[in-house]
């Protein structure tokens, strides 16, 4: 395969731009999705103190979220293929808002396990639904940036949840932090149901915008031709399997820091609750900025003729190899300033390259099937997310400590880079037999 795509041509901009509102709504849902899971990491020191829990026990509780979360990606993908993003995302918001609020009423370890499992079930459709929104609303020439918009909203959640939740905890206690953040999901649920529509059903989408959205698709009788790919057959496509394994390693690293960074700063490095909140925010702010920059850069590169395979290999290679280097340097930092500096470098390089990560299911899937492909990749990927907090908790309690846990994460980064770099990202052709 060559690195340039000769099919890319100049296309006039449409008369309307409602496709960006669809991306905005999906992005807002992902922000709330992450606020409602990151709050657990911020509240970890307070919960450990109140219930007398060890790091290993907290690791199990963090991982409990991912037990059903990973499994539910498969049925979530199937539901998205059948019912679309509006219904599936809307009901998911309703459920995860309620589960988050219920966390504020837990009485101990067993109750925590239950609500973490419930939250995992409820939040599973979030990312596949957002991926499907992008796949049906956004043409290839704008897809990296659009995918980066909702993916970087996970980093927005990581950036602003720590100081926000830390303030709630300092003012009203850790239980109220779950009531407030869960309530945000319920409020947004109403907005989602009132506002989101598919391109064909949106009354304000112009004919020129509809044609612009469909520029990469086969259209017959005014409808896009969509060939279903059964979920059970996705494992037979090597490109999808390699993308899923790369994503598992990517999510392992992501969740080590999502769940353990607040506790690391407070319990291992002596940060106060307030200083932890702001120190945790800085790296993720840079991640947000540079993931959006990456989306613009890679989309521009595509319009200049680069193939999707070149984009994804380059982006994810930069992301994961750079992350490995800076995570290792974080373990060698001798002052709080240098530790936050190297963490910021990790988030910056990771965010820039990972502007590609959520575009990959849309690249690989036939039209309308991105929910299913994202569901499969998310299922495999979240096995990495599932074990990350638990393994980290066990290592923190062992003689390896946080340093050993972070060095392991750096090694996993290199595994992820290998699977992403040595893969192709052309759209799969449905098998006839």
PyMOL commands that set and color helices and strands:
alter all, ss='L'
color gray80, all
select helices_A, chain A and resi 19-51+55-83+85-103+109-123+125-137+140-172+174-195+199-201+207-213+231-236+238-268+273-303+308-332+336-364+370-397+401-421
alter helices_A, ss='H'
color red, helices_A
select strands_A, chain A and resi 219-220+223-224
alter strands_A, ss='S'
color yellow, strands_A
deselect
rebuild
show_as cartoon
